[in-house]
Amino acid sequence: MTTIMETKTIGRAVGILYILGTVFGIASVAVTSSISGSDDVLAAVEAHQSQLTLGALLVLAMGLVLAMIPVVAYPILSAFDTLLARGYFLFRSVLEAVGYLLPAVAWLMLIPLSGSADVPRVWGGTLFDLEGAAVVGTIVFLIGASMFYLVLYRARLVPRWLSGWGLLAVIPYAIPVFLVLFTDVDVSTTSSTTDLLDLPLGLQEMVLAVWLIIKGFDTSRIAPQERPVS
């Protein structure tokens, strides 16, 4: 049986992990900006190898930190819905972690390739962006996030306006994925619009993280006399 103190601690740990993962992700983008914005990625990699290596390590750190969230939260989530808790663990701790591993490995592969004159220049952009893997990774992320927010909403572990916000914010976040899969729209040319669609979920995650650090999960839902939601 999870005690009230353990419930508070788990909630705060989840909030801290969310913020750490976001910080690592933003840092990886900032560190590799000189490469991502280049017309010749291989040449940029050759000139900024240390930045790319650091960016890859930050992506790995982000993946590891975010993969820990379902592990830490599992004792709480499984008390209310074991199936969704296990699904969340599968999608975020396993599948999504692989999604972060792939770009990190691809980035590190670019370092030896950048010094070879025999490598087609188009490989640089292909390996750096990994567009197909990015789309699959986003789908995996959205499925996992939906499971997480559904448990939170049903169990009332946080205010329903907060978990409901997460469930609704999944919808605009998914729009660019459907555009890529089912239309000819080049999402890369509408990055500002994509950022706006991603903003509600990104903001919700940070509000949730701060809420959990300050308040933790609702202990009244975990009290020994409380029966788990079916």
C-alpha positions as CSV (number, residue, x, y, z in Angstrom):
1,M,0.0,0.0,0.0
2,T,1.4,3.4,-1.0
3,T,1.5,5.8,1.9
4,I,0.6,9.5,1.8
5,M,4.2,10.5,2.1
6,E,5.2,8.2,-0.7
7,T,2.4,9.5,-2.9
8,K,3.6,13.1,-2.4
9,T,7.2,12.1,-3.1
10,I,6.3,10.2,-6.3
11,G,4.3,13.1,-7.6
12,R,7.2,15.6,-7.0
13,A,9.6,13.2,-8.6
14,V,7.4,13.0,-11.7
15,G,7.3,16.8,-11.9
16,I,11.0,17.1,-11.6
17,L,11.6,14.5,-14.3
18,Y,9.2,16.4,-16.6
19,I,11.2,19.6,-16.2
20,L,14.6,17.9,-16.5
21,G,13.5,16.1,-19.7
22,T,12.3,19.4,-21.1
23,V,15.5,21.2,-20.2
24,F,17.6,18.5,-21.8
25,G,15.5,18.7,-25.0
26,I,15.6,22.4,-25.3
27,A,19.4,22.3,-24.7
28,S,19.9,19.7,-27.4
29,V,18.1,21.9,-29.9
30,A,20.1,25.0,-28.9
31,V,23.4,23.2,-29.0
32,T,22.8,21.8,-32.5
33,S,21.1,24.9,-34.0
34,S,24.2,25.8,-36.1
35,I,23.9,22.3,-37.7
36,S,20.1,22.1,-38.1
37,G,20.0,25.5,-39.8
38,S,22.7,24.7,-42.4
39,D,22.1,23.9,-46.0
40,D,25.1,21.5,-45.9
41,V,24.6,19.4,-42.8
42,L,27.8,17.3,-43.3
43,A,29.9,20.4,-43.6
44,A,28.3,21.9,-40.5
45,V,28.9,18.6,-38.6
46,E,32.6,18.6,-39.6
47,A,32.9,22.2,-38.3
48,H,30.9,21.6,-35.1
49,Q,31.6,18.0,-34.1
50,S,31.7,18.7,-30.4
51,Q,28.3,20.5,-30.5
52,L,26.8,17.5,-32.2
53,T,28.3,15.1,-29.7
54,L,26.9,17.1,-26.9
55,G,23.5,17.4,-28.6
56,A,23.4,13.6,-29.0
57,L,24.2,13.1,-25.3
58,L,21.5,15.6,-24.3
59,V,19.0,13.7,-26.4
60,L,20.0,10.5,-24.7
61,A,19.7,12.2,-21.3
62,M,16.3,13.5,-22.2
63,G,15.1,10.0,-23.3
64,L,16.4,8.4,-20.1
65,V,14.8,11.0,-17.8
66,L,11.4,10.8,-19.6
67,A,11.6,7.0,-19.6
68,M,11.8,7.1,-15.8
69,I,8.4,8.9,-15.5
70,P,6.2,5.8,-16.0
71,V,8.6,3.7,-13.8
72,V,8.3,6.2,-10.9
73,A,4.6,6.8,-11.4
74,Y,3.6,3.1,-11.9
75,P,2.8,2.3,-8.2
76,I,0.3,5.1,-8.2
77,L,-1.2,4.7,-11.7
78,S,-1.5,0.9,-11.5
79,A,-3.7,1.2,-8.4
80,F,-6.3,2.8,-10.5
81,D,-5.9,1.2,-14.0
82,T,-3.3,-1.5,-14.4
83,L,-3.8,-1.8,-18.2
84,L,-3.3,1.8,-18.9
85,A,-0.3,2.0,-16.5
86,R,1.4,-0.9,-18.3
87,G,0.5,0.7,-21.7
88,Y,2.0,4.0,-20.6
89,F,5.1,2.2,-19.4
90,L,5.4,0.3,-22.8
91,F,5.0,3.4,-24.9
92,R,7.0,5.9,-22.9
93,S,9.7,3.8,-21.1
94,V,10.3,1.4,-24.0
95,L,9.1,2.6,-27.4
96,E,9.7,6.3,-26.9
97,A,13.1,5.7,-25.4
98,V,14.1,3.8,-28.6
99,G,12.8,6.8,-30.5
100,Y,15.3,9.0,-28.7
101,L,18.1,6.5,-29.1
102,L,17.8,6.4,-32.9
103,P,18.5,10.1,-33.6
104,A,21.3,10.2,-31.1
105,V,23.0,7.3,-32.8
106,A,22.3,8.8,-36.3
107,W,23.9,12.1,-35.1
108,L,27.0,10.4,-33.9
109,M,27.2,8.5,-37.2
110,L,27.4,11.8,-39.0
111,I,30.8,12.7,-37.4
112,P,32.9,10.1,-39.3
113,L,30.7,10.5,-42.4
114,S,31.3,14.3,-42.5
115,G,35.0,13.9,-43.2
116,S,34.4,11.6,-46.2
117,A,34.2,13.1,-49.7
118,D,32.5,9.9,-51.0
119,V,29.4,10.4,-48.9
120,P,26.4,12.1,-50.8
121,R,25.6,15.4,-49.2
122,V,21.9,14.6,-49.0
123,W,22.8,11.9,-46.4
124,G,23.6,14.7,-43.9
125,G,20.1,16.1,-43.8
126,T,18.5,12.7,-44.0
127,L,20.4,11.3,-41.0
128,F,20.1,14.5,-39.0
129,D,16.3,14.9,-39.4
130,L,15.2,11.2,-39.5
131,E,11.8,12.4,-40.6
132,G,10.1,9.0,-40.8
133,A,11.4,8.1,-37.3
134,A,10.3,11.5,-36.0
135,V,6.7,10.9,-37.2
136,V,6.6,7.4,-35.6
137,G,8.1,8.8,-32.4
138,T,5.5,11.5,-32.2
139,I,2.7,8.9,-32.6
140,V,4.2,6.8,-29.9
141,F,4.5,9.9,-27.6
142,L,0.9,10.9,-28.2
143,I,-0.5,7.4,-27.4
144,G,1.6,7.3,-24.2
145,A,0.5,10.8,-23.2
146,S,-3.1,10.0,-23.8
147,M,-2.9,6.9,-21.6
148,F,-1.2,9.0,-18.8
149,Y,-3.8,11.8,-18.9
150,L,-6.7,9.4,-19.1
151,V,-5.6,7.7,-15.9
152,L,-5.0,11.1,-14.2
153,Y,-8.5,12.2,-15.3
154,R,-10.4,9.1,-14.2
155,A,-8.6,8.8,-10.9
156,R,-8.6,12.6,-10.1
157,L,-4.9,12.4,-9.0
158,V,-4.6,16.0,-10.2
159,P,-7.5,18.5,-10.9
160,R,-9.6,17.4,-13.8
161,W,-9.1,20.7,-15.6
162,L,-5.3,19.9,-15.7
163,S,-5.6,16.3,-16.9
164,G,-8.4,17.3,-19.3
165,W,-6.2,20.0,-20.7
166,G,-3.6,17.4,-21.5
167,L,-6.2,15.1,-23.2
168,L,-7.5,18.0,-25.4
169,A,-4.0,19.3,-26.2
170,V,-3.1,16.0,-27.7
171,I,-5.4,16.8,-30.6
172,P,-3.6,19.9,-32.1
173,Y,-0.3,18.2,-31.4
174,A,-1.4,15.3,-33.6
175,I,-2.5,17.5,-36.6
176,P,1.0,17.9,-38.2
177,V,1.4,14.1,-38.0
178,F,-1.8,13.5,-39.9
179,L,-0.8,16.2,-42.5
180,V,2.5,14.4,-43.1
181,L,0.9,10.9,-43.4
182,F,-2.2,11.8,-45.4
183,T,-1.5,15.0,-47.4
184,D,1.2,16.5,-49.5
185,V,1.7,19.4,-47.1
186,D,5.4,20.0,-46.2
187,V,5.2,20.6,-42.5
188,S,8.9,21.8,-42.5
189,T,7.8,24.9,-44.4
190,T,5.1,25.7,-41.8
191,S,7.2,25.3,-38.7
192,S,5.7,28.4,-37.0
193,T,2.2,26.9,-37.3
194,T,3.5,23.5,-36.0
195,D,5.0,25.2,-33.0
196,L,1.7,26.9,-32.2
197,L,-0.1,23.5,-32.5
198,D,2.5,22.0,-30.1
199,L,2.3,24.8,-27.6
200,P,-0.9,23.8,-25.7
201,L,0.6,20.4,-24.7
202,G,4.1,21.7,-24.0
203,L,2.6,24.4,-21.7
204,Q,0.3,21.9,-20.1
205,E,3.3,19.6,-19.3
206,M,5.1,22.4,-17.5
207,V,2.0,23.5,-15.6
208,L,1.5,19.8,-14.6
209,A,5.2,19.5,-13.6
210,V,5.0,22.6,-11.3
211,W,1.7,21.4,-9.8
212,L,3.1,18.0,-9.0
213,I,6.3,19.5,-7.4
214,I,4.2,21.8,-5.2
215,K,1.1,19.7,-4.5
216,G,2.0,16.1,-5.6
217,F,-0.7,13.6,-6.4
218,D,-4.0,14.0,-4.6
219,T,-3.4,11.9,-1.4
220,S,-7.1,11.6,-0.7
221,R,-7.3,9.3,-3.7
222,I,-4.5,7.1,-2.4
223,A,-5.6,6.8,1.3
224,P,-5.8,3.2,2.6
225,Q,-9.6,3.4,3.0
226,E,-10.0,4.6,-0.6
227,R,-10.9,1.9,-3.1
228,P,-9.1,2.2,-6.5
229,V,-11.2,3.4,-9.5
230,S,-12.0,0.4,-11.7
